[in-house]
Every structure is written in C-alpha cells, then in structure tokens.
C-alpha cells in the first residue's frame, strides 16, 4: 500500500471515530467524548494537510518553482504541530473547568466508544510509524542524518498518538466513573495526557519553524566545518556561508571559497573543491554550492556581509 493510500485509510478511520463520538457523546451527555471528537476533527484536517504535502512534495522542480515544493513537508509539520499544541492547551483549559464543575454522564458510552477510538487511533499511529520506517529504508541508513523521520509524517504520527492516549484516558475515566463515581478523574487524565503531548510536540514545532526560516539546524559545528573546508593549504578563508535544511531529507550548504594564488590551474581548483564536496557529503550535505574567489575578495567573516 502506498503512502498516500495509507493516509487515506487513516482519514477514513478518524471520520468514523468523529461520527461515533459526537453521536454517543450527545446521547450520554459526555463532554469528554465530544471534546475528543472536536480534537479528532482537527486531526483529520491535519492528516489531510499531510496527504496534500505528500502529493505536492513529489512535484518536480520547474523554471518557475526552481526548488520544487521541497518545503511542503516542514510547512505541513509546522501547521500540524502548532494546531496540536493549541488543541492541547484548549483541552487543559476545558479539563480544569470540568474538574471544578463535573457533569453527570453515562460511563458505559465512554468506555465502549473510547475503546473503539483507542483501537482505531492506535492502528492509525501504527500505520504512520511504519511510514516513518519506510522513509528510513527509502533514503538509506549510512549516516546519522538519514535516521531523521519525515517531519510531516512524524507530526501526523504525534497527532494519532495523542488521540490514542486521550481515547485511552476516556476509557479509564469511564471505568473509574462506573465503579467509583469519581467524575474528576476525566479532567486529571486529560491534563496529564495533554502535558505529555505538549512536551513531545514542542521539539518538532521548533525544528520545523527553524527549517522554514532557513536556520542552520544541522549538527555540524564551526570547528568541524573549518577542518573540512580549510584542509587544503591553498584555502585562505570562506565567507557568505549559508546552511539550511529545507526538509528532513535535505541539507544544503553554499559559500565563497578564497584561494591564495590567482594562477592556480582550473584542474587544481577542481581537485580542491571536489575534496571539500566529498567531505561535506560525508557530513550529510546533499546540495553543495562553492564559488571560488581570489584574495581580493577576503571579508574576514564567514557570514554573508550585505553592502
């Protein structure tokens, strides 16, 4: 089954969950089920965004879109994760209100529908986890950078994991209410699960945001980079350095390379740059741009200096 078809199957599962939770939530007067249904509606929207990003991400570059849609993955990851975090804050707010003003509900509906939602969300998370594994195999495992999951799929996985945990919380809350009539347990579990999801979502939100603004989120240090670029004695300095990671599969680097002799033959220049490119590829960079210059262009700074 293709990635896109698995995503469509996950969307189908969640639409069924939403219909069931809203229907039985109204019948049982369970705000927990209705709140979970609203959370699932947001997640369906997020999964749809994921589906679109997967489709758009396969579009090849053109003269108009010279980079293609390489940032679609990180854009979807950012939107999905931001929406998830906002939803978690809302659930915490609602849970606090329910804690002080508990409502009498029918716990049997909570247990049955919550369990069905837990199974469906767990299966959805399982499918998405396998998509991440397929991503690793598709792009090799030779270097550490290949072990990064597709951020877009990972954000969708977090959504489904959060749904499964919240649905499990609904089941546990229903059991406690059925046997002990402790209505506040629903609020307590909702807050705990929401805090857990927030803690695991923030790193992905930060990573996707930094990627979108072309920040350097690679794990190479300035000392490592100096060692690679300045290995040849002919290299004086490098400047106008730009490092970015537009997707979880891509690491881009570009810089101006200053050589100390204007009379270096072209084939020698090529050997110097090829050695640097080879080492940079070993560090995980797959898009490398080097502009060779003379000592007249020294800037004494590796950053891009705007005049």
PyMOL commands that set and color helices and strands:
alter all, ss='L'
color gray80, all
select helices_A, chain A and resi 3-28+31-57+72-100+107-138+144-147+151-180+184-212+222-229+266-282+295-297
alter helices_A, ss='H'
color red, helices_A
select strands_A, chain A and resi 235-247+250-259+287-293
alter strands_A, ss='S'
color yellow, strands_A
deselect
rebuild
show_as cartoon
